Amino acid sequence: MSLDRLVLWRHGETDYNAAGRLQGHLDSALTETGRQQARRAAPQIARFAPDTAISSDLNRARTTAEAFAEVSGASVRLDKRLRETHLGEWQGLSGAEVEHGWPGAMATWRSSPTWAPPGGESRIEVAERAAEVVEELDHQHQGTALLCAHGGLITALTAKLVGLPLDLWPGLGGIGNCHWVVLKRRTDTHWRLLAYNAGVPAED
C-alpha cells in the first residue's frame, strides 16, 4: 500500500502575513481575505478527491482545511508535525527587526537549509518531521493525500521528496497564500513535481 499523489496546500492570508511579520509556531488567525482565499480555493482542492486529508494543528491551517471539508464532506485529521518552521527568537518580528538584531542572518537562513534561526529549526529538520507524516500515510493509504500546511514546510518537504541536492533547495520559490503543490509518485522514495505554487486567480 502506498500513496500515488500528494497535494500540499498552504493556508490563506493571516494577520501576521498582512503585517509582514514572521509567524513560525505562533497561532495567528486568517484575515477576512484569507478566509475568502480558502473558500475560493477549496473547490479546486476538492477536485483532487483526496483519499485522506491532514492539516497542521495551527489555527491558520486548520481554518483553511475546514473550507475544504465544507465543500467536500471529507474529514480532516490534525497533526502538529505539519506546523510551520519554528523560528525561535524571530517569531513575531518583522524582517527589518530580524535584520537589526541579527545582521545578515536572514540571508544566511534563506540560502542554507541546514542553518536555523536562534532557538528555532532548520529546513532540514522541518522536512524530516513532515516526511514522517508522508511515510506513515504511505503505509496506511492509497491514492491521493492532502496536507494543509505552511509555506516553509511545503517548500522544504517538496525539496526532500523530489530529491533535490541541498544546495538547490533555496532555488524553490515561495508558495502564495492558499496556493498548492502537486507531487506524483516516481519511485518508492522519490516523487515527481507536477505543479508548484498553483492557485486560483485573484478576483478583480
MDTraj code that builds the backbone (N, CA, C; nanometers):
import mdtraj as md
import numpy as np

residues = "MET SER LEU ASP ARG LEU VAL LEU TRP ARG HIS GLY GLU THR ASP TYR ASN ALA ALA GLY ARG LEU GLN GLY HIS LEU ASP SER ALA LEU THR GLU THR GLY ARG GLN GLN ALA ARG ARG ALA ALA PRO GLN ILE ALA ARG PHE ALA PRO ASP THR ALA ILE SER SER ASP LEU ASN ARG ALA ARG THR THR ALA GLU ALA PHE ALA GLU VAL SER GLY ALA SER VAL ARG LEU ASP LYS ARG LEU ARG GLU THR HIS LEU GLY GLU TRP GLN GLY LEU SER GLY ALA GLU VAL GLU HIS GLY TRP PRO GLY ALA MET ALA THR TRP ARG SER SER PRO THR TRP ALA PRO PRO GLY GLY GLU SER ARG ILE GLU VAL ALA GLU ARG ALA ALA GLU VAL VAL GLU GLU LEU ASP HIS GLN HIS GLN GLY THR ALA LEU LEU CYS ALA HIS GLY GLY LEU ILE THR ALA LEU THR ALA LYS LEU VAL GLY LEU PRO LEU ASP LEU TRP PRO GLY LEU GLY GLY ILE GLY ASN CYS HIS TRP VAL VAL LEU LYS ARG ARG THR ASP THR HIS TRP ARG LEU LEU ALA TYR ASN ALA GLY VAL PRO ALA GLU ASP".split()
xyz = np.array([
    [0.0851, -0.1188, 0.0000],
    [0.0000, 0.0000, 0.0000],
    [0.0890, 0.1244, 0.0000],
    [0.0599, 0.2166, -0.0905],
    [0.1370, 0.3420, -0.0920],
    [0.0573, 0.4506, -0.1629],
    [0.0926, 0.5722, -0.1331],
    [0.0297, 0.6864, -0.1982],
    [0.0771, 0.6986, -0.3421],
    [-0.0085, 0.7591, -0.4244],
    [0.0270, 0.7851, -0.5634],
    [0.0461, 0.9339, -0.5895],
    [-0.0216, 1.0182, -0.5091],
    [-0.0174, 1.1630, -0.5319],
    [-0.0284, 1.2370, -0.3986],
    [0.0432, 1.3480, -0.3904],
    [0.0375, 1.4358, -0.2744],
    [-0.0031, 1.5756, -0.3191],
    [-0.0946, 1.6372, -0.2471],
    [-0.1302, 1.7765, -0.2684],
    [-0.0953, 1.8517, -0.1404],
    [-0.0072, 1.9493, -0.1522],
    [0.0381, 2.0274, -0.0381],
    [-0.0202, 2.1678, -0.0508],
    [-0.1089, 2.2044, 0.0396],
    [-0.1883, 2.3275, 0.0273],
    [-0.1523, 2.4238, 0.1393],
    [-0.1109, 2.5445, 0.1038],
    [-0.0779, 2.6438, 0.2054],
    [-0.2035, 2.7165, 0.2530],
    [-0.2014, 2.7568, 0.3776],
    [-0.3115, 2.8309, 0.4373],
    [-0.3321, 2.9685, 0.3717],
    [-0.4464, 3.0295, 0.3993],
    [-0.4763, 3.1631, 0.3494],
    [-0.4032, 3.2715, 0.4270],
    [-0.4223, 3.3945, 0.3811],
    [-0.3544, 3.5081, 0.4428],
    [-0.3917, 3.5216, 0.5902],
    [-0.2893, 3.5521, 0.6722],
    [-0.3106, 3.5751, 0.8147],
    [-0.2858, 3.7208, 0.8504],
    [-0.3204, 3.7563, 0.9740],
    [-0.2919, 3.8912, 1.0209],
    [-0.1409, 3.9177, 1.0224],
    [-0.0624, 3.8154, 1.0519],
    [0.0829, 3.8311, 1.0504],
    [0.1352, 3.8482, 0.9081],
    [0.0807, 3.7711, 0.8118],
    [0.1187, 3.7892, 0.6717],
    [0.0936, 3.9329, 0.6293],
    [-0.0248, 3.9834, 0.6618],
    [-0.0634, 4.1185, 0.6200],
    [0.0270, 4.2239, 0.6822],
    [0.0770, 4.1961, 0.8033],
    [0.1626, 4.2921, 0.8730],
    [0.3117, 4.2716, 0.8416],
    [0.3440, 4.1689, 0.7630],
    [0.4832, 4.1430, 0.7290],
    [0.5655, 4.0904, 0.8452],
    [0.5009, 4.0099, 0.9317],
    [0.5713, 3.9567, 1.0481],
    [0.5858, 3.8043, 1.0374],
    [0.6945, 3.7535, 1.0933],
    [0.7234, 3.6104, 1.0911],
    [0.6368, 3.5387, 1.1946],
    [0.5820, 3.4253, 1.1549],
    [0.4875, 3.3554, 1.2426],
    [0.5481, 3.2336, 1.3103],
    [0.6051, 3.1426, 1.2309],
    [0.6539, 3.0187, 1.2896],
    [0.5427, 2.9443, 1.3585],
    [0.5618, 2.9108, 1.4866],
    [0.4613, 2.8360, 1.5617],
    [0.3585, 2.9263, 1.6290],
    [0.3695, 3.0580, 1.6148],
    [0.2675, 3.1463, 1.6711],
    [0.1329, 3.1162, 1.6054],
    [0.0276, 3.1148, 1.6840],
    [-0.1016, 3.0680, 1.6334],
    [-0.1854, 3.1836, 1.5803],
    [-0.1450, 3.2373, 1.4684],
    [-0.2133, 3.3512, 1.4070],
    [-0.3427, 3.3073, 1.3394],
    [-0.4291, 3.4046, 1.3135],
    [-0.5600, 3.3778, 1.2545],
    [-0.5667, 3.4280, 1.1111],
    [-0.6559, 3.3692, 1.0331],
    [-0.6790, 3.4170, 0.8972],
    [-0.7469, 3.5537, 0.9008],
    [-0.7094, 3.6388, 0.8077],
    [-0.7832, 3.7620, 0.7849],
    [-0.9095, 3.7289, 0.7060],
    [-0.9948, 3.8262, 0.6856],
    [-1.1118, 3.8017, 0.6014],
    [-1.0678, 3.7689, 0.4590],
    [-0.9601, 3.8332, 0.4128],
    [-0.9042, 3.7981, 0.2807],
    [-0.8611, 3.6527, 0.2796],
    [-0.7959, 3.6077, 0.3867],
    [-0.7523, 3.4685, 0.3947],
    [-0.8684, 3.3712, 0.3924],
    [-0.9762, 3.4065, 0.4590],
    [-1.0938, 3.3191, 0.4575],
    [-1.1554, 3.3123, 0.3179],
    [-1.1571, 3.4260, 0.2489],
    [-1.2085, 3.4266, 0.1123],
    [-1.1189, 3.3441, 0.0197],
    [-0.9876, 3.3552, 0.0389],
    [-0.8947, 3.2749, -0.0404],
    [-0.9226, 3.1258, -0.0211],
    [-0.9429, 3.0862, 0.1030],
    [-0.9700, 2.9453, 0.1324],
    [-1.1000, 2.8996, 0.0679],
    [-1.2025, 2.9840, 0.0751],
    [-1.3312, 2.9473, 0.0148],
    [-1.3205, 2.9343, -0.1365],
    [-1.2409, 3.0239, -0.2001],
    [-1.2268, 3.0161, -0.3462],
    [-1.1447, 2.8945, -0.3891],
    [-1.0412, 2.8625, -0.3111],
    [-0.9526, 2.7527, -0.3498],
    [-1.0093, 2.6158, -0.3154],
    [-1.0924, 2.6093, -0.2139],
    [-1.1404, 2.4799, -0.1649],
    [-1.2042, 2.3918, -0.2731],
    [-1.2902, 2.4454, -0.3622],
    [-1.3466, 2.3585, -0.4658],
    [-1.2398, 2.3002, -0.5592],
    [-1.1345, 2.3782, -0.5873],
    [-1.0266, 2.3268, -0.6707],
    [-0.9525, 2.2135, -0.5997],
    [-0.9271, 2.2322, -0.4711],
    [-0.8606, 2.1272, -0.3930],
    [-0.9484, 2.0032, -0.3865],
    [-1.0779, 2.0224, -0.3717],
    [-1.1696, 1.9086, -0.3631],
    [-1.1699, 1.8262, -0.4911],
    [-1.1389, 1.8896, -0.6040],
    [-1.1368, 1.8166, -0.7310],
    [-1.0243, 1.7124, -0.7369],
    [-0.9242, 1.7270, -0.6516],
    [-0.8202, 1.6239, -0.6440],
    [-0.8733, 1.4966, -0.5773],
    [-0.9897, 1.5058, -0.5150],
    [-1.0552, 1.3920, -0.4494],
    [-0.9595, 1.3151, -0.3591],
    [-0.8992, 1.3843, -0.2632],
    [-0.8041, 1.3147, -0.1759],
    [-0.8711, 1.2034, -0.0954],
    [-0.7994, 1.0935, -0.0813],
    [-0.8482, 0.9800, -0.0040],
    [-0.8285, 1.0022, 0.1456],
    [-0.7361, 1.0910, 0.1787],
    [-0.7134, 1.1276, 0.3178],
    [-0.6658, 1.2719, 0.3227],
    [-0.6992, 1.3421, 0.4298],
    [-0.6610, 1.4824, 0.4448],
    [-0.6111, 1.5069, 0.5869],
    [-0.4969, 1.5733, 0.5971],
    [-0.4370, 1.6057, 0.7262],
    [-0.3978, 1.7526, 0.7237],
    [-0.4159, 1.8196, 0.8374],
    [-0.3804, 1.9607, 0.8487],
    [-0.2881, 1.9817, 0.9677],
    [-0.2026, 2.0807, 0.9556],
    [-0.1340, 2.1345, 1.0720],
    [-0.2385, 2.1725, 1.1746],
    [-0.2011, 2.1613, 1.3032],
    [-0.2972, 2.1955, 1.4073],
    [-0.3039, 2.3447, 1.4369],
    [-0.2172, 2.4242, 1.3723],
    [-0.2226, 2.5691, 1.3945],
    [-0.3483, 2.6273, 1.3295],
    [-0.4047, 2.7270, 1.3920],
    [-0.5346, 2.7812, 1.3533],
    [-0.5438, 2.8189, 1.2059],
    [-0.4383, 2.8822, 1.1533],
    [-0.4456, 2.9310, 1.0152],
    [-0.4592, 2.8172, 0.9142],
    [-0.3927, 2.7047, 0.9405],
    [-0.4062, 2.5891, 0.8517],
    [-0.5368, 2.5164, 0.8779],
    [-0.5711, 2.5021, 1.0039],
    [-0.6938, 2.4303, 1.0405],
    [-0.8169, 2.4998, 0.9814],
    [-0.8220, 2.6319, 0.9897],
    [-0.9353, 2.7059, 0.9341],
    [-0.9412, 2.6925, 0.7826],
    [-0.8245, 2.6942, 0.7184],
    [-0.8194, 2.6749, 0.5731],
    [-0.8702, 2.5362, 0.5364],
    [-0.8261, 2.4353, 0.6103],
    [-0.8697, 2.2978, 0.5832],
    [-1.0194, 2.2806, 0.6031],
    [-1.0770, 2.3574, 0.6953],
    [-1.2210, 2.3489, 0.7174],
    [-1.2998, 2.3913, 0.5940],
    [-1.2439, 2.4840, 0.5154],
    [-1.3117, 2.5252, 0.3914],
    [-1.3178, 2.4089, 0.2933],
    [-1.2102, 2.3299, 0.2878],
    [-1.2110, 2.2095, 0.2040],
    [-1.3132, 2.1089, 0.2558],
    [-1.3159, 2.0885, 0.3874],
    [-1.4090, 1.9921, 0.4455],
    [-1.5543, 2.0294, 0.4168],
    [-1.5823, 2.1589, 0.4172],
    [-1.7197, 2.2048, 0.3937],
    [-1.7674, 2.1733, 0.2529],
    [-1.6790, 2.1865, 0.1536],
    [-1.7236, 2.1616, 0.0157],
    [-1.7120, 2.0152, -0.0240],
    [-1.6261, 1.9399, 0.0441],
    [-1.6033, 1.8005, 0.0057],
    [-1.6771, 1.7001, 0.0930],
    [-1.7103, 1.7419, 0.2153],
    [-1.7709, 1.6482, 0.3093],
    [-1.6698, 1.5554, 0.3734],
    [-1.5422, 1.5738, 0.3420],
    [-1.4371, 1.4875, 0.3957],
    [-1.3975, 1.5326, 0.5358],
    [-1.3443, 1.4399, 0.6113],
    [-1.2920, 1.4748, 0.7430],
    [-1.1438, 1.5082, 0.7307],
    [-1.0964, 1.5913, 0.8207],
    [-0.9557, 1.6330, 0.8198],
    [-0.8961, 1.6029, 0.9568],
    [-0.7851, 1.5311, 0.9571],
    [-0.7147, 1.4991, 1.0810],
    [-0.6059, 1.6023, 1.1053],
    [-0.5771, 1.6330, 1.2313],
    [-0.4737, 1.7296, 1.2662],
    [-0.3447, 1.6590, 1.3072],
    [-0.2321, 1.7194, 1.2715],
    [-0.1021, 1.6632, 1.3078],
    [-0.0050, 1.7790, 1.3308],
    [0.0465, 1.7914, 1.4507],
    [0.1344, 1.9037, 1.4834],
    [0.2683, 1.8967, 1.4101],
    [0.3015, 1.7818, 1.3525],
    [0.4257, 1.7711, 1.2745],
    [0.4196, 1.8508, 1.1441],
    [0.3001, 1.8952, 1.1073],
    [0.2844, 1.9771, 0.9866],
    [0.2888, 2.1265, 1.0178],
    [0.3273, 2.1618, 1.1397],
    [0.3410, 2.3035, 1.1731],
    [0.4531, 2.3690, 1.0926],
    [0.4440, 2.4996, 1.0827],
    [0.5465, 2.5773, 1.0145],
    [0.6804, 2.5654, 1.0887],
    [0.7877, 2.6054, 1.0219],
    [0.9195, 2.6107, 1.0825],
    [0.9149, 2.6900, 1.2127],
    [0.9711, 2.6330, 1.3188],
    [0.9825, 2.7096, 1.4427],
    [1.0953, 2.8107, 1.4235],
    [1.0638, 2.9373, 1.4387],
    [1.1611, 3.0431, 1.4110],
    [1.2282, 3.0988, 1.5363],
    [1.2097, 3.0305, 1.6472],
    [1.2829, 3.0674, 1.7670],
    [1.2621, 3.2129, 1.8066],
    [1.3736, 3.2833, 1.8254],
    [1.3682, 3.4226, 1.8716],
    [1.3154, 3.5186, 1.7655],
    [1.2997, 3.4717, 1.6437],
    [1.2491, 3.5594, 1.5377],
    [1.0974, 3.5647, 1.5317],
    [1.0292, 3.4749, 1.5982],
    [0.8843, 3.4679, 1.5860],
    [0.8192, 3.5975, 1.6326],
    [0.7316, 3.6500, 1.5491],
    [0.6610, 3.7738, 1.5786],
    [0.7310, 3.8991, 1.5302],
    [0.8536, 3.8839, 1.4809],
    [0.9298, 4.0001, 1.4365],
    [0.9093, 4.0263, 1.2876],
    [0.9338, 4.1489, 1.2457],
    [0.9358, 4.1821, 1.1030],
    [1.0742, 4.1497, 1.0473],
    [1.0845, 4.1450, 0.9154],
    [1.2144, 4.1231, 0.8543],
    [1.3155, 4.2297, 0.8941],
    [1.2686, 4.3542, 0.9025],
    [1.3581, 4.4635, 0.9404],
    [1.4086, 4.4465, 1.0832],
    [1.3218, 4.3990, 1.1714],
    [1.3626, 4.3775, 1.3097],
    [1.4634, 4.2634, 1.3211],
    [1.4440, 4.1595, 1.2416],
    [1.5415, 4.0496, 1.2402],
    [1.6763, 4.0998, 1.1892],
    [1.6749, 4.1773, 1.0833],
    [1.7995, 4.2291, 1.0268],
    [1.8702, 4.3208, 1.1263],
    [1.7937, 4.3971, 1.2007],
    [1.8540, 4.4861, 1.3005],
    [1.9193, 4.4057, 1.4138],
    [1.8519, 4.3021, 1.4579],
    [1.9033, 4.2244, 1.5700],
    [2.0081, 4.1212, 1.5330],
    [1.9985, 4.0698, 1.4097],
    [2.0908, 3.9659, 1.3624],
    [2.1340, 4.0016, 1.2197],
    [2.2193, 4.0998, 1.2031],
    [2.2572, 4.1457, 1.0686],
    [2.3099, 4.0313, 0.9806],
    [2.2486, 4.0178, 0.8627],
    [2.2910, 3.9163, 0.7660],
    [2.2361, 3.7775, 0.7905],
    [2.1743, 3.7542, 0.9062],
    [2.1281, 3.6191, 0.9392],
    [2.0106, 3.5746, 0.8524],
    [1.9230, 3.6680, 0.8162],
    [1.8090, 3.6316, 0.7330],
    [1.8557, 3.5777, 0.5981],
    [1.9560, 3.6400, 0.5387],
    [2.0101, 3.5928, 0.4105],
    [2.0740, 3.4559, 0.4267],
    [2.1434, 3.4341, 0.5378],
    [2.2040, 3.3031, 0.5634],
    [2.0974, 3.1964, 0.5755],
    [1.9924, 3.2277, 0.6491],
    [1.8830, 3.1322, 0.6675],
    [1.8169, 3.0967, 0.5342],
    [1.7957, 3.1949, 0.4505],
    [1.7304, 3.1695, 0.3220],
    [1.8182, 3.0884, 0.2269],
    [1.9491, 3.0999, 0.2417],
    [2.0399, 3.0343, 0.1477],
    [2.0901, 2.8978, 0.1949],
    [2.0683, 2.8648, 0.3211],
    [2.1215, 2.7396, 0.3751],
    [2.0136, 2.6592, 0.4463],
    [1.9712, 2.5449, 0.3908],
    [1.8677, 2.4645, 0.4554],
    [1.9135, 2.3973, 0.5844],
    [2.0431, 2.4005, 0.6132],
    [2.0922, 2.3399, 0.7365],
    [2.1045, 2.4413, 0.8508],
    [2.0835, 2.5702, 0.8210],
    [2.1003, 2.6760, 0.9220],
    [1.9658, 2.7059, 0.9869],
    [1.9660, 2.7253, 1.1177],
    [1.8424, 2.7529, 1.1913],
    [1.8498, 2.8875, 1.2609],
    [1.7383, 2.9592, 1.2686],
    [1.7344, 3.0813, 1.3493],
    [1.7641, 3.0470, 1.4956],
    [1.8102, 3.1428, 1.5743],
    [1.8409, 3.1142, 1.7142],
    [1.7198, 3.0600, 1.7898],
    [1.7356, 2.9388, 1.8424],
    [1.6260, 2.8761, 1.9146],
    [1.5222, 2.8115, 1.8258],
    [1.5476, 2.8072, 1.6941],
    [1.4489, 2.7537, 1.6005],
    [1.4959, 2.6299, 1.5269],
    [1.4300, 2.6002, 1.4151],
    [1.4563, 2.4810, 1.3355],
    [1.5191, 2.5166, 1.2014],
    [1.5960, 2.4238, 1.1479],
    [1.6443, 2.4361, 1.0109],
    [1.5406, 2.3769, 0.9154],
    [1.5542, 2.4061, 0.7866],
    [1.4630, 2.3485, 0.6870],
    [1.4766, 2.1965, 0.6824],
    [1.5977, 2.1467, 0.7036],
    [1.6192, 2.0024, 0.7054],
    [1.5334, 1.9384, 0.8137],
    [1.5335, 1.9975, 0.9314],
    [1.4556, 1.9428, 1.0429],
    [1.3065, 1.9468, 1.0130],
    [1.2614, 2.0546, 0.9526],
    [1.1198, 2.0669, 0.9168],
    [1.0816, 1.9603, 0.8149],
    [1.1655, 1.9425, 0.7132],
    [1.1389, 1.8424, 0.6097],
    [1.1337, 1.7022, 0.6687],
    [1.2209, 1.6741, 0.7642],
    [1.2263, 1.5409, 0.8243],
    [1.0974, 1.5095, 0.9002],
    [1.0477, 1.6053, 0.9790],
    [0.9258, 1.5755, 1.0551],
    [0.8041, 1.5661, 0.9646],
    [0.8010, 1.6481, 0.8579],
    [0.6886, 1.6386, 0.7642],
    [0.6949, 1.5085, 0.6849],
    [0.8162, 1.4644, 0.6503],
    [0.8319, 1.3393, 0.5759],
    [0.7863, 1.2190, 0.6578],
    [0.7950, 1.2298, 0.7903],
    [0.7436, 1.1224, 0.8760],
    [0.5938, 1.1036, 0.8535],
    [0.5229, 1.2138, 0.8371],
    [0.3788, 1.2064, 0.8130],
    [0.3523, 1.1358, 0.6804],
    [0.4278, 1.1734, 0.5773],
    [0.4097, 1.1109, 0.4457],
    [0.4407, 0.9620, 0.4521],
    [0.5461, 0.9265, 0.5217],
    [0.5838, 0.7852, 0.5322],
    [0.4738, 0.7041, 0.6012],
    [0.4164, 0.7597, 0.7057],
    [0.3078, 0.6900, 0.7738],
    [0.1860, 0.6752, 0.6834],
    [0.1537, 0.7801, 0.6095],
    [0.0412, 0.7723, 0.5160],
    [0.0651, 0.6657, 0.4105],
    [0.1909, 0.6509, 0.3691],
    [0.2262, 0.5502, 0.2699],
    [0.1899, 0.4094, 0.3149],
    [0.1942, 0.3864, 0.4439],
    [0.1643, 0.2540, 0.4978],
    [0.0167, 0.2355, 0.5308],
    [-0.0588, 0.3442, 0.5222],
    [-0.1991, 0.3387, 0.5640],
    [-0.2990, 0.3652, 0.4516],
    [-0.2547, 0.4322, 0.3446],
    [-0.3485, 0.4769, 0.2418],
    [-0.2933, 0.4554, 0.1009],
    [-0.3843, 0.4510, 0.0072],
    [-0.3502, 0.4551, -0.1347],
    [-0.4113, 0.5803, -0.1949],
    [-0.3741, 0.6095, -0.3196],
    [-0.4353, 0.7219, -0.3883],
    [-0.3720, 0.8544, -0.3535],
    [-0.4565, 0.9534, -0.3238],
    [-0.4124, 1.0914, -0.3054],
    [-0.4254, 1.1340, -0.1595],
    [-0.3242, 1.2038, -0.1110],
    [-0.3295, 1.2618, 0.0232],
    [-0.3185, 1.4131, 0.0126],
    [-0.3981, 1.4828, 0.0924],
    [-0.3925, 1.6281, 0.1017],
    [-0.3305, 1.6657, 0.2355],
    [-0.2276, 1.7500, 0.2315],
    [-0.1690, 1.8052, 0.3522],
    [-0.1901, 1.9562, 0.3488],
    [-0.2606, 2.0100, 0.4460],
    [-0.2827, 2.1539, 0.4556],
    [-0.1834, 2.2075, 0.5575],
    [-0.0917, 2.2909, 0.5123],
    [0.0201, 2.3276, 0.5984],
    [0.0667, 2.4705, 0.5723],
    [0.1976, 2.4899, 0.5686],
    [0.2583, 2.6224, 0.5700],
    [0.3659, 2.6335, 0.4624],
    [0.3912, 2.7574, 0.4179],
    [0.4821, 2.7784, 0.3062],
    [0.6207, 2.7207, 0.3264],
    [0.6821, 2.7491, 0.4417],
    [0.8165, 2.6994, 0.4657],
    [0.8230, 2.5484, 0.4702],
    [0.7249, 2.4872, 0.5367],
    [0.7206, 2.3414, 0.5418],
    [0.6996, 2.2815, 0.4037],
    [0.6110, 2.3405, 0.3257],
    [0.5811, 2.2851, 0.1936],
    [0.7035, 2.2892, 0.1020],
    [0.7762, 2.3995, 0.1006],
    [0.8943, 2.4066, 0.0147],
    [1.0004, 2.3079, 0.0604],
    [1.0209, 2.2954, 0.1922],
    [1.1212, 2.2020, 0.2436],
    [1.0824, 2.0578, 0.2136],
    [0.9569, 2.0227, 0.2357],
    [0.9112, 1.8872, 0.2096],
    [0.9199, 1.8543, 0.0603],
    [0.8823, 1.9500, -0.0243],
    [0.8915, 1.9287, -0.1689],
    [1.0354, 1.9001, -0.2102],
    [1.1280, 1.9812, -0.1615],
    [1.2691, 1.9618, -0.1954],
    [1.3176, 1.8237, -0.1539],
    [1.2779, 1.7804, -0.0349],
    [1.3208, 1.6491, 0.0141],
    [1.2603, 1.5360, -0.0682],
    [1.1309, 1.5442, -0.0953],
    [1.0635, 1.4340, -0.1642],
    [1.1093, 1.4177, -0.3084],
    [1.1430, 1.5264, -0.3760],
    [1.1894, 1.5134, -0.5149],
    [1.3397, 1.4875, -0.5216],
    [1.4054, 1.4854, -0.4063],
    [1.5467, 1.4508, -0.4018],
    [1.6416, 1.5603, -0.4459],
    [1.6037, 1.6864, -0.4246],
    [1.6932, 1.7959, -0.4622],
    [1.8185, 1.7952, -0.3748],
    [1.9361, 1.8151, -0.4334],
    [2.0554, 1.8357, -0.3514],
    [2.0367, 1.9583, -0.2634],
    [2.0978, 1.9566, -0.1466],
    [2.0777, 2.0652, -0.0505],
    [2.1092, 2.2021, -0.1079],
    [2.2120, 2.2100, -0.1927],
    [2.2491, 2.3419, -0.2445],
    [2.1464, 2.3975, -0.3413],
    [2.0522, 2.3141, -0.3855],
    [1.9474, 2.3610, -0.4761],
    [1.8164, 2.3927, -0.4045],
    [1.8073, 2.3597, -0.2775],
    [1.6835, 2.3871, -0.2047],
    [1.6438, 2.5345, -0.2095],
    [1.7374, 2.6281, -0.1933],
    [1.6977, 2.7693, -0.1963],
    [1.6416, 2.8152, -0.3306],
    [1.6600, 2.7343, -0.4361],
    [1.6088, 2.7705, -0.5673],
    [1.4585, 2.7567, -0.5802],
    [1.3957, 2.6852, -0.4868],
    [1.2498, 2.6758, -0.4895],
    [1.1903, 2.8056, -0.4355],
    [1.1021, 2.8658, -0.5122],
    [1.0398, 2.9904, -0.4688],
    [0.9364, 2.9670, -0.3609],
    [0.8849, 3.0742, -0.3055],
    [0.7834, 3.0652, -0.2015],
    [0.6473, 3.0236, -0.2568],
    [0.5606, 2.9836, -0.1663],
    [0.4251, 2.9424, -0.2012],
    [0.3286, 3.0517, -0.1569],
    [0.2455, 3.0988, -0.2483],
    [0.1490, 3.2024, -0.2144],
    [0.0409, 3.1515, -0.1213],
    [-0.0243, 3.2430, -0.0529],
    [-0.1348, 3.2037, 0.0342],
    [-0.2422, 3.1285, -0.0424],
    [-0.2806, 3.0137, 0.0089],
    [-0.3834, 2.9261, -0.0493],
    [-0.3429, 2.8696, -0.1857],
    [-0.2136, 2.8724, -0.2176],
    [-0.1624, 2.8046, -0.3369],
    [-0.1172, 2.6645, -0.2985],
    [-0.0905, 2.5829, -0.3986],
    [-0.0602, 2.4431, -0.3690],
    [0.0482, 2.3856, -0.4599],
    [0.0974, 2.2693, -0.4153],
    [0.1980, 2.1906, -0.4864],
    [0.1383, 2.0515, -0.5105],
    [0.1639, 1.9943, -0.6278],
    [0.1185, 1.8587, -0.6573],
    [0.2400, 1.7725, -0.6899],
    [0.2507, 1.6601, -0.6211],
    [0.3603, 1.5653, -0.6417],
    [0.3031, 1.4297, -0.6804],
    [0.3673, 1.3646, -0.7763],
    [0.3260, 1.2323, -0.8238],
    [0.4350, 1.1319, -0.7909],
    [0.3952, 1.0134, -0.7492],
    [0.4924, 0.9105, -0.7125],
    [0.5825, 0.8746, -0.8311],
    [0.7150, 0.8781, -0.8080],
    [0.8118, 0.8395, -0.9114],
    [0.8782, 0.7070, -0.8777],
    [0.9300, 0.6948, -0.7562],
    [0.9868, 0.5696, -0.7065],
    [0.9389, 0.5521, -0.5630],
    [0.9860, 0.4472, -0.4979],
    [0.9452, 0.4242, -0.3598],
    [0.9848, 0.5398, -0.2685],
    [1.0946, 0.6056, -0.3008],
    [1.1469, 0.7093, -0.2116],
    [1.1413, 0.8508, -0.2688],
    [1.1164, 0.8648, -0.3983],
    [1.1155, 0.9977, -0.4597],
    [0.9852, 1.0250, -0.5337],
    [0.9598, 1.1542, -0.5490],
    [0.8381, 1.1996, -0.6144],
    [0.8732, 1.2916, -0.7303],
    [0.7782, 1.3052, -0.8231],
    [0.7944, 1.3951, -0.9370],
    [0.7042, 1.5162, -0.9168],
    [0.7570, 1.6340, -0.9451],
    [0.6830, 1.7584, -0.9256],
    [0.5945, 1.7851, -1.0468],
    [0.4635, 1.7905, -1.0258],
    [0.3684, 1.8165, -1.1342],
    [0.3225, 1.9614, -1.1384],
    [0.3072, 2.0231, -1.0219],
    [0.2621, 2.1629, -1.0158],
    [0.3245, 2.2268, -0.8928],
    [0.3627, 2.3540, -0.9065],
    [0.4262, 2.4251, -0.7951],
    [0.3698, 2.5665, -0.7878],
    [0.3223, 2.6028, -0.6713],
    [0.2636, 2.7353, -0.6478],
    [0.1438, 2.7610, -0.7394],
    [0.0652, 2.6565, -0.7613],
    [-0.0572, 2.6701, -0.8399],
    [-0.1653, 2.7332, -0.7518],
    [-0.2582, 2.8048, -0.8152],
    [-0.3613, 2.8692, -0.7358],
    [-0.4760, 2.9197, -0.8200],
    [-0.5786, 2.9656, -0.7513],
    [-0.6954, 3.0243, -0.8162],
    [-0.6629, 3.1721, -0.8441],
    [-0.6888, 3.2221, -0.9642],
    [-0.6611, 3.3633, -0.9930],
    [-0.7346, 3.4550, -0.8970],
    [-0.6687, 3.5613, -0.8587],
    [-0.7303, 3.6582, -0.7683],
    [-0.8490, 3.7259, -0.8356],
    [-0.9494, 3.7575, -0.7564],
    [-1.0658, 3.8263, -0.8125],
    [-1.0325, 3.9713, -0.8421],
    [-1.0909, 4.0243, -0.9459],
    [-1.0692, 4.1658, -0.9816],
    [-1.1337, 4.2574, -0.8784],
])
top = md.Topology()
chain = top.add_chain()
for i, resn in enumerate(residues, 1):
    res = top.add_residue(resn, chain, resSeq=i)
    for name in ("N", "CA", "C"):
        top.add_atom(name, md.element.get_by_symbol(name[0]), res)
traj = md.Trajectory(xyz[None], top)
